[in-house]
Amino acid sequence: MGELKHRSLITAQERLRDQVAHQLRAALIAGELRPGSVYSAPGLAADFGVSATPVREAMLDLAREGLVEPVRNKGFRITEVSERDLDQYTEIRALIEAPVIGRITRTATREQLEALRPIAQEIVAAARAHDLIGYLEADRRFHLELLGLSGNDRLVETVGDLRKRSRLYGLTRLDERNQLLPSAEEHLELLDLMLTGDAEAAEDCMARHLGHIRSLWAQGRDDRTVPNPQDRQGLHQD
């Protein structure tokens, strides 16, 4: 029996479902679970040393996030995002987020913006610590809470959905090349620009940031290597 590189010991003190979901997300981010491939709950359960039930429940959580899709009588398929899909998701996000950031720059109070600085610092700290899960979680909170200052809940939901669909693959390789830190620091740059009240500069910064994300995703995707299936027995691909 093989094992996932990014799994940690599952303890009785933590809910198995949440713990397994966390480790599956880590495997997705690291590129250990290949887009388009189907994995069974019993097979993955063997890697974690738990029953199939918490794994199946965790996979259903990931399905609701758009990360996997159920395959009848087989398991779950890792969803694929094409280059065209990613281009369209990025374009939609830029059309939504950049002008909204400009508006928020004009309307938000200094206190509201400064309240987001600890989250921006979390993103940078996670990048420096090579904590990819922490990086993505803090990044999600920052962007959605910042957009929440617009007062438009539907907008926040829409961007949240787009973020799930356009998630990054192969972040491990980018992290190894120290390419995540510059992107992380852009969050602090954006906040500082917004605090100056320069709406146009803040919009430009957001558009540039999204462009960098798109570039990073492409690099991580292009650099992925596909291991020999015989070396991936622990992932129980079906």
Buried (B, 14 or more C-beta within 10 A) or exposed (E): EEEBEBBEEBEEEEEBBEBBBBBBBBBBBBBBBBBEBBBBBBBBBBBBEBEBEBBBBBBBBBBEBBBBBBEEEEBBBBBEBEEEEBEBBBEBBBEBBBBBBBBBBEEBEEEBBEEBBEBBBBBBBBBEEBBBBBBBBBBBBBBBBBBBBBEBEEBBEBBBEBBBBBBBBBBBBBBEEEBBBEBBBBBBBBBBBBBEEBBEBBBBBBBBBBEBBBEBBBBBBEBBEEEEEEEBEBBBBB
